[in-house]
């Protein structure tokens, strides 16, 4: 009853609406920082969202449709002051993967299915957040995430090469993309190629300027002249707004060529739907729920989980950096509501963006109100600038994407895992390779399955070893391997064999443990000797394991020897006695079990 009371308390409801915690303490001193951060992030998100829509295989306006509602909703429900919500490269790739071709536009997907995916993705995330199921993402390990992210970076970058070359074809995997590039390379548009490569070079240069200016501003001595501080801040701003600068300047160039009668030289995005979309419930008329589930299948789990993983990883990183905490389950609720609300405005699935969150933090944002500024500026661009977006060169957008995803490829983790834990290279490599040669969602699923198998192997095959009765601990210098590869210790000086298992006993391990106990009993070394099974390291046991132990005790009894249990935890002790196992003998310690056997004349 007290838990229900706590759940319904005013304090608990305030935690569900984090704006009620920071807004009353808001001061005008915060406003300047939030305005600057919101403006700066908007200059990044507008060109990025236009570019990411092409990764999702949608018309570019859907990138902008996805870039504003999440900002407004997260401002109310989010617990991080730094996170900015909107389209990201990873989610855009997943949206493309789960898309359905548009019959009217062969190279694009059906936008309505992407909008429905956002709606259903939000529902799943909201329910998981309310039920506190965010811990499920813990089953996706860092190597699997890194393999998926690195493979996605390569797939995304390769997918944009065709726009750099000015060629057109469709593909579902990185391998197919490479095939398509070589098959169509003779059709290269050299105007697009020159523009795209030039944009990549300039973007990398501006990125370096932005990165160096952050270091300069951090290392400024107290007496640095104001003009030098201002110059460094200006350089930082130019580097931060690099995407907007590139897209804007190349659009002016394309417009100039078009106005002088050379419009066909550079491939542009073309006309897009103008204005702000009217709010409407996602349209299920052309897609029955049965068709939607058949089309999206595991995407209804993969997309919500990946979106949440992106958000919580970013949130925790910047929370540690800036000295506050984020609430994982509230973050899942917030992202879920962002996707639900966004779907009413033709948005596809969104999540937190690392690059834009980093910019937000560097600008000194004080509260989530910065997202309100960003969202408002995106709305203004939709209302007044959409006629100009038709002149944006596809090669420029491709350059923006390629430079953005380069840092997603984490080559260092391969060397780190080689030094630290080579076994983790298996799920990393499997996920990476599978995601390159198969659609990325299947690569991720295969990686998770391999990772879970590696996780379960020690559970299914726990370490079973004999121990010295005088110390009841393994004597490593006497250890030998049995034919199954498990280390055993031969204690020839004692007629009693003491065997210890190194972990809890669950059903995958139960039958194997019994087989090995019987093998020990039947072996020449330990033939017809009593065995004491030390469970001091066993904290949990299940019914299958109890049944198998009962069979083992019966097998030993038929052979005229005993299998005794020692050092059993209290709760396991109670479970074993409630199971009514015939001839069950449990002793508080190994020494007491040995003493009980001495009365039989065996020692």
RODO-2510 file (C-alpha; in nm, 4 decimals, decimal comma):
residues 603
     n   res          X          Y          Z
     1     x     0,0000     0,0000     0,0000
     2     x     0,2869     0,2354     0,0837
     3     x     0,4401     0,1741    -0,2603
     4     x     0,1119     0,2722    -0,4296
     5     x     0,1003     0,5825    -0,2111
     6     x     0,4584     0,6738    -0,3081
     7     x     0,3808     0,6093    -0,6754
     8     x     0,0872     0,8518    -0,6650
     9     x     0,2591     1,1193    -0,4536
    10     x     0,3132     1,4751    -0,5757
    11     x     0,6887     1,4184    -0,5695
    12     x     0,6559     1,1135    -0,7955
    13     x     0,4345     1,3004    -1,0413
    14     x     0,6829     1,5859    -1,0526
    15     x     0,9519     1,3343    -1,1487
    16     x     0,7316     1,2281    -1,4406
    17     x     0,7138     1,5904    -1,5546
    18     x     1,0737     1,7106    -1,5031
    19     x     0,9834     2,0579    -1,6349
    20     x     0,8008     2,1095    -1,3043
    21     x     1,1352     2,0668    -1,1249
    22     x     1,3545     2,3074    -1,3254
    23     x     1,1083     2,5694    -1,4529
    24     x     1,0230     2,7237    -1,1104
    25     x     1,3963     2,7801    -1,0544
    26     x     1,4517     2,9297    -1,4026
    27     x     1,6201     3,2715    -1,4132
    28     x     1,6777     3,5307    -1,6845
    29     x     2,0493     3,4555    -1,6536
    30     x     1,9821     3,1146    -1,8083
    31     x     1,7881     3,2579    -2,1022
    32     x     2,0874     3,3963    -2,2930
    33     x     2,2737     3,0642    -2,2793
    34     x     1,9648     2,8660    -2,3804
    35     x     1,8939     3,1014    -2,6726
    36     x     2,2512     3,0788    -2,8042
    37     x     2,2553     2,6988    -2,7638
    38     x     1,9164     2,6601    -2,9327
    39     x     2,0198     2,8811    -3,2259
    40     x     2,3520     2,7036    -3,2732
    41     x     2,1944     2,3574    -3,2602
    42     x     1,9289     2,4692    -3,5110
    43     x     2,2012     2,5678    -3,7580
    44     x     2,3255     2,2104    -3,7315
    45     x     1,9981     2,0170    -3,7187
    46     x     1,8365     2,1832    -4,0227
    47     x     2,0981     2,0726    -4,2781
    48     x     2,1553     1,7428    -4,0949
    49     x     1,7867     1,6518    -4,0911
    50     x     1,7578     1,7257    -4,4622
    51     x     2,0544     1,4961    -4,5220
    52     x     1,9365     1,2189    -4,2889
    53     x     1,6009     1,1998    -4,4674
    54     x     1,7904     1,0772    -4,7726
    55     x     1,9440     0,7974    -4,5604
    56     x     1,5888     0,7022    -4,4572
    57     x     1,4973     0,6975    -4,8303
    58     x     1,2345     0,9662    -4,7802
    59     x     1,1740     1,3092    -4,9327
    60     x     1,3947     1,5625    -4,7570
    61     x     1,1065     1,7514    -4,5929
    62     x     1,0466     1,4494    -4,3669
    63     x     1,3813     1,5202    -4,2040
    64     x     1,2547     1,8628    -4,0977
    65     x     0,9166     1,7185    -3,9961
    66     x     1,1106     1,4914    -3,7591
    67     x     1,3292     1,7678    -3,6166
    68     x     1,0920     1,9925    -3,4203
    69     x     0,8261     1,8026    -3,2235
    70     x     1,0799     1,5961    -3,0307
    71     x     1,2464     1,9178    -2,9127
    72     x     0,9179     2,0455    -2,7668
    73     x     0,8132     1,7195    -2,6007
    74     x     1,1579     1,6434    -2,4555
    75     x     1,1607     1,9900    -2,2978
    76     x     0,8661     1,8768    -2,0815
    77     x     0,9507     1,5112    -2,0102
    78     x     1,3306     1,4792    -2,0487
    79     x     1,5734     1,4683    -1,7564
    80     x     1,8885     1,5865    -1,9397
    81     x     1,9561     1,9534    -2,0009
    82     x     2,1973     1,8708    -2,2839
    83     x     2,0194     1,6133    -2,5023
    84     x     1,8717     1,7333    -2,8314
    85     x     1,6203     1,5019    -2,9960
    86     x     1,5762     1,4582    -3,3699
    87     x     1,6754     1,2441    -3,6683
    88     x     2,0048     1,0547    -3,6434
    89     x     2,2074     0,8621    -3,8990
    90     x     2,1603     0,5241    -3,7261
    91     x     1,7827     0,5499    -3,6898
    92     x     1,7494     0,6855    -4,0433
    93     x     1,9314     0,3766    -4,1718
    94     x     1,6989     0,1505    -3,9716
    95     x     1,3943     0,3374    -4,1049
    96     x     1,5202     0,2769    -4,4592
    97     x     1,5769    -0,0907    -4,3791
    98     x     1,2207    -0,1381    -4,2560
    99     x     1,0709     0,0763    -4,5317
   100     x     0,8466    -0,0237    -4,8186
   101     x     0,9187     0,1060    -5,1712
   102     x     0,7070     0,3969    -5,2884
   103     x     0,5384     0,2902    -5,6161
   104     x     0,5415     0,6501    -5,7420
   105     x     0,9091     0,7094    -5,6554
   106     x     1,1158     0,3902    -5,7034
   107     x     1,4256     0,5200    -5,5212
   108     x     1,2244     0,6292    -5,2150
   109     x     1,0242     0,4460    -4,9500
   110     x     0,6633     0,4895    -4,8466
   111     x     0,6670     0,7767    -4,5964
   112     x     0,3436     0,6647    -4,4317
   113     x     0,4992     0,3394    -4,3128
   114     x     0,7896     0,5361    -4,1576
   115     x     0,5369     0,7579    -3,9753
   116     x     0,3489     0,4514    -3,8485
   117     x     0,6833     0,3063    -3,7342
   118     x     0,7445     0,6240    -3,5307
   119     x     0,4010     0,5941    -3,3698
   120     x     0,4369     0,2249    -3,2795
   121     x     0,7995     0,2737    -3,1743
   122     x     0,6832     0,5468    -2,9348
   123     x     0,4097     0,3217    -2,7931
   124     x     0,6620     0,0428    -2,7265
   125     x     0,9095     0,2835    -2,5645
   126     x     0,6410     0,4455    -2,3491
   127     x     0,5138     0,1080    -2,2219
   128     x     0,8686    -0,0136    -2,1520
   129     x     0,9431     0,3069    -1,9621
   130     x     0,6268     0,2831    -1,7502
   131     x     0,7033    -0,0834    -1,6723
   132     x     1,0699    -0,0005    -1,5970
   133     x     1,1969    -0,2363    -1,8677
   134     x     1,4909    -0,0204    -1,9696
   135     x     1,7193    -0,2848    -1,8177
   136     x     1,6468    -0,5084    -2,1188
   137     x     1,8932    -0,3010    -2,3188
   138     x     2,1628    -0,4404    -2,0893
   139     x     2,1480    -0,7604    -2,2947
   140     x     2,2944    -0,5709    -2,5897
   141     x     2,6635    -0,5524    -2,5028
   142     x     2,9094    -0,2764    -2,5899
   143     x     3,0912    -0,4911    -2,8526
   144     x     2,7616    -0,5646    -3,0324
   145     x     2,6624    -0,1969    -3,0276
   146     x     3,0057    -0,0950    -3,1516
   147     x     2,9986    -0,3560    -3,4306
   148     x     2,6527    -0,2412    -3,5374
   149     x     2,7482     0,1276    -3,5228
   150     x     3,0737     0,0821    -3,7148
   151     x     2,9060    -0,1283    -3,9843
   152     x     2,6234     0,1258    -4,0069
   153     x     2,8772     0,4060    -4,0524
   154     x     3,0338     0,2218    -4,3465
   155     x     2,6912     0,1382    -4,4957
   156     x     2,5729     0,4983    -4,4639
   157     x     2,8936     0,6442    -4,6088
   158     x     2,8922     0,3982    -4,8998
   159     x     2,5261     0,4773    -4,9606
   160     x     2,6150     0,8448    -5,0074
   161     x     2,8955     0,7798    -5,2559
   162     x     2,6363     0,7491    -5,5347
   163     x     2,5221     1,1069    -5,4604
   164     x     2,8835     1,2251    -5,4694
   165     x     2,9145     1,0629    -5,8120
   166     x     2,5750     1,1845    -5,9321
   167     x     2,4508     0,8327    -6,0111
   168     x     2,1324     0,6529    -5,9056
   169     x     2,0543     0,2916    -5,8068
   170     x     1,8904     0,1045    -5,5185
   171     x     2,0561    -0,1319    -5,2682
   172     x     1,9833    -0,2917    -4,9296
   173     x     2,3308    -0,3860    -4,8034
   174     x     2,6816    -0,2407    -4,8139
   175     x     2,7893    -0,5196    -5,0486
   176     x     2,5076    -0,4385    -5,2933
   177     x     2,5989    -0,0697    -5,2708
   178     x     2,9594    -0,1410    -5,3714
   179     x     2,8315    -0,3495    -5,6623
   180     x     2,6013    -0,0665    -5,7699
   181     x     2,8797     0,1927    -5,7551
   182     x     3,1112    -0,0087    -5,9802
   183     x     2,8282    -0,0981    -6,2180
   184     x     2,7268     0,2669    -6,2651
   185     x     3,0566     0,4503    -6,2204
   186     x     3,0773     0,5228    -6,5935
   187     x     2,7717     0,7493    -6,5520
   188     x     2,9515     0,9777    -6,3037
   189     x     2,8486     1,3434    -6,3066
   190     x     3,1809     1,5253    -6,2644
   191     x     3,0107     1,8461    -6,1498
   192     x     2,8605     1,6531    -5,8577
   193     x     3,1896     1,4739    -5,7900
   194     x     3,3944     1,7951    -5,7772
   195     x     3,1363     1,9681    -5,5591
   196     x     3,1010     1,6705    -5,3242
   197     x     3,4745     1,6200    -5,2735
   198     x     3,5254     1,9936    -5,2226
   199     x     3,2522     1,9946    -4,9580
   200     x     3,4100     1,6982    -4,7774
   201     x     3,7493     1,8747    -4,7651
   202     x     3,5987     2,2035    -4,6411
   203     x     3,3842     2,0258    -4,3810
   204     x     3,6852     1,8358    -4,2441
   205     x     3,8822     2,1614    -4,2277
   206     x     3,5996     2,3449    -4,0467
   207     x     3,5566     2,0466    -3,8136
   208     x     3,9249     2,0702    -3,7186
   209     x     3,8913     2,4461    -3,6633
   210     x     3,5933     2,3874    -3,4358
   211     x     3,7751     2,1155    -3,2394
   212     x     4,0925     2,3229    -3,2013
   213     x     3,8993     2,6331    -3,0987
   214     x     3,7411     2,4365    -2,8117
   215     x     4,0925     2,3511    -2,6901
   216     x     4,2061     2,7123    -2,7320
   217     x     3,9121     2,8441    -2,5306
   218     x     3,9729     2,5864    -2,2587
   219     x     4,3446     2,6744    -2,2259
   220     x     4,3111     3,0545    -2,2338
   221     x     4,5262     3,2298    -1,9705
   222     x     4,3441     3,4832    -1,7484
   223     x     4,4958     3,7868    -1,9247
   224     x     4,4050     3,6809    -2,2802
   225     x     4,2969     3,9931    -2,4780
   226     x     3,9240     4,0213    -2,5428
   227     x     3,9702     4,0433    -2,9195
   228     x     4,1554     3,7078    -2,9139
   229     x     3,8810     3,5482    -2,7058
   230     x     3,6237     3,6861    -2,9485
   231     x     3,8197     3,5564    -3,2486
   232     x     3,8422     3,2081    -3,1014
   233     x     3,4697     3,2061    -3,0230
   234     x     3,3942     3,3216    -3,3751
   235     x     3,6088     3,0419    -3,5185
   236     x     3,4254     2,7954    -3,2959
   237     x     3,0899     2,9243    -3,4196
   238     x     3,1976     2,9004    -3,7848
   239     x     3,3214     2,5440    -3,7293
   240     x     3,0028     2,4495    -3,5446
   241     x     2,7786     2,5931    -3,8184
   242     x     2,9829     2,4210    -4,0904
   243     x     2,6916     2,2147    -4,2212
   244     x     2,4697     2,5202    -4,2609
   245     x     2,7554     2,7117    -4,4274
   246     x     2,8203     2,4321    -4,6782
   247     x     2,4543     2,3691    -4,7595
   248     x     2,3810     2,7420    -4,7856
   249     x     2,6799     2,8318    -5,0034
   250     x     2,6374     2,5364    -5,2421
   251     x     2,2646     2,6128    -5,2716
   252     x     2,3496     2,9683    -5,3780
   253     x     2,5894     2,8248    -5,6365
   254     x     2,3221     2,5858    -5,7675
   255     x     2,0676     2,8696    -5,7816
   256     x     2,3176     3,0845    -5,9742
   257     x     2,3750     2,8065    -6,2274
   258     x     2,0009     2,7537    -6,2625
   259     x     1,9299     3,1239    -6,3163
   260     x     2,1927     3,1374    -6,5956
   261     x     2,0498     2,8372    -6,7789
   262     x     2,2911     2,5714    -6,6481
   263     x     2,0520     2,4129    -6,3965
   264     x     2,1108     2,0541    -6,5077
   265     x     2,4818     2,0558    -6,4289
   266     x     2,4425     1,9814    -6,0565
   267     x     2,1935     1,7292    -5,9160
   268     x     1,9707     1,9026    -5,6605
   269     x     1,7012     1,7800    -5,4241
   270     x     1,4242     1,9372    -5,6304
   271     x     1,0956     2,0807    -5,5129
   272     x     0,9684     1,9713    -5,1745
   273     x     0,6339     2,0037    -5,0057
   274     x     0,6063     2,3493    -4,8531
   275     x     0,4816     2,4571    -4,5121
   276     x     0,4264     2,3010    -4,1713
   277     x     0,2364     1,9700    -4,1794
   278     x    -0,1106     1,9788    -4,0255
   279     x    -0,1441     1,7554    -3,7177
   280     x    -0,3154     1,4256    -3,7968
   281     x    -0,3332     1,0745    -3,6576
   282     x    -0,1000     0,8361    -3,8472
   283     x    -0,2871     0,7045    -4,1495
   284     x    -0,3588     0,3313    -4,1226
   285     x    -0,6049     0,3299    -4,4125
   286     x    -0,3536     0,2003    -4,6667
   287     x    -0,1768    -0,0218    -4,4114
   288     x    -0,3760    -0,2651    -4,1971
   289     x    -0,2217    -0,3583    -3,8631
   290     x    -0,1591    -0,7080    -3,9971
   291     x     0,0348    -0,5675    -4,2944
   292     x     0,2248    -0,3254    -4,0694
   293     x     0,3374    -0,6013    -3,8318
   294     x     0,4322    -0,8226    -4,1259
   295     x     0,6375    -0,5421    -4,2830
   296     x     0,8050    -0,4119    -3,9667
   297     x     0,8316    -0,7465    -3,7749
   298     x     1,1356    -0,7323    -3,5405
   299     x     1,1788    -0,3637    -3,6253
   300     x     0,9124    -0,2920    -3,3649
   301     x     1,1635    -0,4116    -3,1038
   302     x     1,4981    -0,3247    -3,2658
   303     x     1,4158     0,0396    -3,3486
   304     x     1,2804     0,1329    -3,0003
   305     x     1,5739    -0,0357    -2,8248
   306     x     1,8417     0,1204    -3,0474
   307     x     1,6751     0,4618    -3,0105
   308     x     1,6730     0,4266    -2,6329
   309     x     2,0328     0,3018    -2,6250
   310     x     2,1466     0,6083    -2,8200
   311     x     1,9606     0,8448    -2,5885
   312     x     2,0624     0,6910    -2,2567
   313     x     2,4285     0,6528    -2,3580
   314     x     2,4424     1,0193    -2,4601
   315     x     2,2470     1,1328    -2,1540
   316     x     2,4685     0,9470    -1,9069
   317     x     2,7892     1,0666    -2,0746
   318     x     2,6950     1,4347    -2,0570
   319     x     2,5358     1,3981    -1,7124
   320     x     2,8711     1,2719    -1,5781
   321     x     3,0535     1,5510    -1,7591
   322     x     2,8258     1,8266    -1,6269
   323     x     2,7514     1,6936    -1,2786
   324     x     2,3867     1,5824    -1,2776
   325     x     2,1891     1,2588    -1,3179
   326     x     1,9422     1,1293    -1,5739
   327     x     1,6578     0,8885    -1,4966
   328     x     1,6770     0,5947    -1,7442
   329     x     1,3107     0,4916    -1,7333
   330     x     1,1917     0,8526    -1,7551
   331     x     1,4194     0,8967    -2,0567
   332     x     1,2509     0,6007    -2,2252
   333     x     0,9097     0,7545    -2,1526
   334     x     1,0296     1,0902    -2,2894
   335     x     1,1661     0,9419    -2,6131
   336     x     0,8479     0,7366    -2,6525
   337     x     0,6322     1,0480    -2,6204
   338     x     0,8609     1,2346    -2,8647
   339     x     0,7976     0,9635    -3,1245
   340     x     0,4239     0,9433    -3,0592
   341     x     0,3801     1,3213    -3,0827
   342     x     0,6142     1,3439    -3,3830
   343     x     0,4121     1,0857    -3,5759
   344     x     0,1156     1,3275    -3,5693
   345     x     0,3344     1,5701    -3,7674
   346     x     0,4683     1,3204    -4,0258
   347     x     0,7907     1,2470    -3,8372
   348     x     0,9838     0,9225    -3,8592
   349     x     1,1522     0,7742    -3,5456
   350     x     1,3877     1,0077    -3,3569
   351     x     1,6286     0,9854    -3,0654
   352     x     1,9078     1,1821    -2,9003
   353     x     2,1882     1,3018    -3,1269
   354     x     2,5454     1,2853    -2,9964
   355     x     2,6903     1,5540    -3,2231
   356     x     2,4109     1,8041    -3,1571
   357     x     2,4097     1,7256    -2,7838
   358     x     2,7851     1,7973    -2,7759
   359     x     2,7229     2,1348    -2,9435
   360     x     2,4418     2,2078    -2,6970
   361     x     2,6714     2,1351    -2,4028
   362     x     2,9606     2,3379    -2,5468
   363     x     2,7268     2,6361    -2,5850
   364     x     2,6645     2,6239    -2,2102
   365     x     2,2944     2,5360    -2,2275
   366     x     2,1357     2,5649    -1,8853
   367     x     1,8006     2,3869    -1,9249
   368     x     1,5990     2,1841    -2,1796
   369     x     1,4461     2,5168    -2,2881
   370     x     1,7229     2,5313    -2,5502
   371     x     1,5317     2,2567    -2,7335
   372     x     1,2280     2,4843    -2,7510
   373     x     1,4392     2,7422    -2,9356
   374     x     1,5757     2,4779    -3,1747
   375     x     1,2303     2,3396    -3,2517
   376     x     1,0897     2,6877    -3,3113
   377     x     1,3638     2,7711    -3,5618
   378     x     1,3002     2,4444    -3,7479
   379     x     0,9317     2,5412    -3,7692
   380     x     1,0273     2,8830    -3,9061
   381     x     1,2449     2,7210    -4,1719
   382     x     0,9530     2,4980    -4,2719
   383     x     0,7202     2,7963    -4,2886
   384     x     0,9406     3,0322    -4,4904
   385     x     1,2495     2,8616    -4,6374
   386     x     1,1174     2,5459    -4,8046
   387     x     1,1032     2,7042    -5,1543
   388     x     1,4795     2,7593    -5,1302
   389     x     1,5598     2,3995    -5,0316
   390     x     1,4981     2,2818    -5,3897
   391     x     1,8418     2,4196    -5,4817
   392     x     2,0336     2,2133    -5,2242
   393     x     2,2841     1,9906    -5,4129
   394     x     2,2595     1,6218    -5,3268
   395     x     2,6397     1,6038    -5,3338
   396     x     2,6570     1,8656    -5,0554
   397     x     2,4114     1,6703    -4,8392
   398     x     2,6118     1,3531    -4,9082
   399     x     2,9282     1,5288    -4,7924
   400     x     2,7532     1,6403    -4,4712
   401     x     2,6496     1,2808    -4,3998
   402     x     2,9857     1,1230    -4,4823
   403     x     3,1775     1,3597    -4,2560
   404     x     2,9189     1,3153    -3,9788
   405     x     2,9384     0,9338    -3,9804
   406     x     3,3176     0,9055    -4,0083
   407     x     3,3567     0,9348    -3,6312
   408     x     3,0964     0,6619    -3,5774
   409     x     3,3467     0,4033    -3,7007
   410     x     3,5266     0,2932    -3,3829
   411     x     3,8425     0,1195    -3,5051
   412     x     4,0131     0,1558    -3,1660
   413     x     3,7774    -0,0920    -2,9977
   414     x     3,9238    -0,3778    -3,2055
   415     x     4,2717    -0,3092    -3,0634
   416     x     4,1372    -0,2498    -2,7112
   417     x     3,9493    -0,5806    -2,7032
   418     x     4,2532    -0,7617    -2,8421
   419     x     4,4470    -0,6389    -2,5375
   420     x     4,1713    -0,6682    -2,2762
   421     x     3,9404    -0,9577    -2,3690
   422     x     3,9813    -1,1393    -2,7003
   423     x     3,6544    -1,3299    -2,6515
   424     x     3,4586    -1,0040    -2,6904
   425     x     3,6054    -0,9729    -3,0393
   426     x     3,3747    -1,2577    -3,1464
   427     x     3,0377    -1,0754    -3,1068
   428     x     3,1992    -0,7519    -3,2277
   429     x     3,3341    -0,9105    -3,5467
   430     x     3,0229    -1,1207    -3,6128
   431     x     2,7952    -0,8165    -3,5769
   432     x     3,0238    -0,6016    -3,7914
   433     x     3,0575    -0,8513    -4,0777
   434     x     2,6921    -0,9629    -4,0688
   435     x     2,5699    -0,6014    -4,0719
   436     x     2,7803    -0,5306    -4,3809
   437     x     2,6641    -0,8297    -4,5852
   438     x     2,3051    -0,8422    -4,4565
   439     x     2,0531    -0,5694    -4,3744
   440     x     2,1772    -0,4096    -4,0512
   441     x     1,8857    -0,5303    -3,8370
   442     x     1,9742    -0,8946    -3,9094
   443     x     2,3398    -0,8261    -3,8345
   444     x     2,2417    -0,6852    -3,4948
   445     x     2,0149    -0,9811    -3,4149
   446     x     2,2890    -1,2292    -3,5109
   447     x     2,5395    -1,0378    -3,2951
   448     x     2,3045    -1,0398    -2,9940
   449     x     2,2425    -1,4159    -3,0354
   450     x     2,6174    -1,4885    -3,0512
   451     x     2,6733    -1,2655    -2,7487
   452     x     2,4019    -1,4443    -2,5494
   453     x     2,5509    -1,7834    -2,6398
   454     x     2,8896    -1,6681    -2,5078
   455     x     2,7123    -1,5363    -2,1970
   456     x     2,5311    -1,8668    -2,1397
   457     x     2,8240    -2,1049    -2,1980
   458     x     2,9646    -2,0594    -1,8433
   459     x     2,6105    -2,1006    -1,7052
   460     x     2,5575    -2,4226    -1,9026
   461     x     2,9076    -2,5580    -1,8334
   462     x     3,0158    -2,4383    -1,4867
   463     x     3,3620    -2,5208    -1,3583
   464     x     3,3619    -2,8419    -1,1516
   465     x     3,6754    -2,9236    -0,9568
   466     x     3,7959    -3,1422    -0,6742
   467     x     3,9333    -2,9644    -0,3666
   468     x     4,1694    -3,0586    -0,0880
   469     x     3,9739    -3,1651     0,2225
   470     x     4,2232    -2,9959     0,4540
   471     x     4,1703    -2,6516     0,2997
   472     x     3,8386    -2,6888     0,1114
   473     x     3,9893    -2,4734    -0,1600
   474     x     4,1331    -2,5662    -0,4996
   475     x     4,4937    -2,6847    -0,4973
   476     x     4,6104    -2,5414    -0,8281
   477     x     4,9402    -2,7277    -0,8375
   478     x     4,7520    -3,0615    -0,8406
   479     x     4,4962    -2,9595    -1,1053
   480     x     4,4547    -3,1786    -1,4102
   481     x     4,1998    -3,1610    -1,6915
   482     x     3,9370    -3,4271    -1,7402
   483     x     3,8362    -3,5381    -2,0894
   484     x     3,5704    -3,2628    -2,1049
   485     x     3,8296    -2,9963    -2,0408
   486     x     3,7158    -2,9157    -1,6850
   487     x     4,0002    -2,8781    -1,4303
   488     x     3,9937    -3,1512    -1,1598
   489     x     4,2244    -3,1984    -0,8634
   490     x     4,3298    -3,5505    -0,7741
   491     x     4,3570    -3,5826    -0,3996
   492     x     4,5014    -3,9306    -0,3771
   493     x     4,5937    -3,8959    -0,0098
   494     x     4,2269    -3,8890     0,0919
   495     x     3,9652    -4,1607     0,0395
   496     x     3,6968    -3,8899     0,0221
   497     x     3,6605    -3,6780    -0,2858
   498     x     3,5313    -3,3243    -0,2360
   499     x     3,3921    -3,1572    -0,5472
   500     x     3,3053    -2,7910    -0,5733
   501     x     3,1057    -2,6054    -0,8407
   502     x     3,2032    -2,2439    -0,8994
   503     x     2,8599    -2,0855    -0,9560
   504     x     2,4841    -2,1198    -0,9270
   505     x     2,3242    -2,4260    -1,0894
   506     x     2,0553    -2,3541    -1,3467
   507     x     1,8697    -2,5929    -1,5762
   508     x     2,1166    -2,5648    -1,8718
   509     x     2,3936    -2,6984    -1,6455
   510     x     2,1990    -2,9485    -1,4369
   511     x     2,2169    -3,2640    -1,6495
   512     x     2,5776    -3,2003    -1,7494
   513     x     2,6822    -3,1648    -1,3831
   514     x     2,5161    -3,4941    -1,2917
   515     x     2,6861    -3,6695    -1,5838
   516     x     3,0229    -3,5385    -1,4710
   517     x     2,9597    -3,6413    -1,1088
   518     x     2,8789    -3,9933    -1,2297
   519     x     3,1869    -3,9934    -1,4546
   520     x     3,3984    -3,9029    -1,1531
   521     x     3,2396    -4,1841    -0,9491
   522     x     3,3011    -4,4382    -1,2272
   523     x     3,6566    -4,3273    -1,3106
   524     x     3,9534    -4,5458    -1,2145
   525     x     4,1048    -4,2768    -0,9953
   526     x     3,7940    -4,2186    -0,7803
   527     x     3,6153    -4,5523    -0,8270
   528     x     3,3780    -4,6436    -0,5412
   529     x     3,4665    -4,3395    -0,3306
   530     x     3,2208    -4,1186    -0,1444
   531     x     3,1795    -3,7695    -0,2897
   532     x     3,1045    -3,4515    -0,0967
   533     x     2,9483    -3,1875    -0,3180
   534     x     3,0512    -2,8446    -0,1819
   535     x     2,7885    -2,5801    -0,2709
   536     x     2,9530    -2,2886    -0,0898
   537     x     2,9746    -2,0891    -0,4131
   538     x     2,6223    -2,1747    -0,5267
   539     x     2,3733    -1,8989    -0,4467
   540     x     2,0810    -2,0115    -0,6642
   541     x     1,9367    -2,3380    -0,7884
   542     x     1,6236    -2,4234    -0,9866
   543     x     1,3809    -2,7173    -0,9948
   544     x     1,5517    -2,8909    -1,2886
   545     x     1,8818    -2,8859    -1,0995
   546     x     1,7109    -3,0257    -0,7883
   547     x     1,5641    -3,3133    -0,9908
   548     x     1,9044    -3,3899    -1,1424
   549     x     2,0704    -3,3855    -0,7984
   550     x     1,8051    -3,6319    -0,6823
   551     x     1,8950    -3,8626    -0,9739
   552     x     2,2664    -3,8308    -0,8923
   553     x     2,2102    -3,9196    -0,5254
   554     x     2,0089    -4,2252    -0,6364
   555     x     2,2840    -4,3303    -0,8819
   556     x     2,5493    -4,3061    -0,6082
   557     x     2,3301    -4,5035    -0,3678
   558     x     2,2852    -4,7856    -0,6212
   559     x     2,6654    -4,8011    -0,6559
   560     x     2,7010    -4,8407    -0,2766
   561     x     2,8555    -4,4967    -0,2111
   562     x     2,7231    -4,1638    -0,0913
   563     x     2,6851    -3,8194    -0,2483
   564     x     2,6704    -3,5686     0,0374
   565     x     2,5963    -3,1967     0,0119
   566     x     2,7851    -2,9414     0,2210
   567     x     2,7979    -2,5642     0,2737
   568     x     2,4462    -2,5222     0,1340
   569     x     2,2910    -2,1749     0,1516
   570     x     1,9844    -2,1530     0,3737
   571     x     1,7267    -2,0871     0,0994
   572     x     1,8686    -2,3696    -0,1162
   573     x     1,8713    -2,5935     0,1924
   574     x     1,4978    -2,5321     0,2415
   575     x     1,4197    -2,5951    -0,1262
   576     x     1,6055    -2,9273    -0,1225
   577     x     1,4254    -3,0516     0,1885
   578     x     1,0855    -2,9455     0,0512
   579     x     1,1619    -3,1541    -0,2611
   580     x     1,1578    -3,4756    -0,0466
   581     x     1,4680    -3,6266    -0,2090
   582     x     1,5309    -3,9842    -0,0855
   583     x     1,8628    -4,0358     0,0988
   584     x     1,9411    -3,6629     0,0897
   585     x     2,2147    -3,5669     0,3386
   586     x     2,3136    -3,2043     0,3909
   587     x     2,5899    -3,0875     0,6264
   588     x     2,6808    -2,7354     0,7412
   589     x     3,0448    -2,7845     0,6411
   590     x     3,2770    -3,0177     0,4541
   591     x     3,4505    -3,1267     0,7756
   592     x     3,1189    -3,2367     0,9299
   593     x     3,0369    -3,4342     0,6168
   594     x     3,3772    -3,6092     0,6419
   595     x     3,3139    -3,6887     1,0095
   596     x     2,9782    -3,8459     0,9204
   597     x     3,1552    -4,0748     0,6744
   598     x     3,4264    -4,1705     0,9260
   599     x     3,1604    -4,3474     1,1305
   600     x     3,1035    -4,5806     0,8359
   601     x     3,4634    -4,6990     0,8483
   602     x     3,5491    -4,5390     0,5203
   603     x     3,8197    -4,3028     0,6462
***
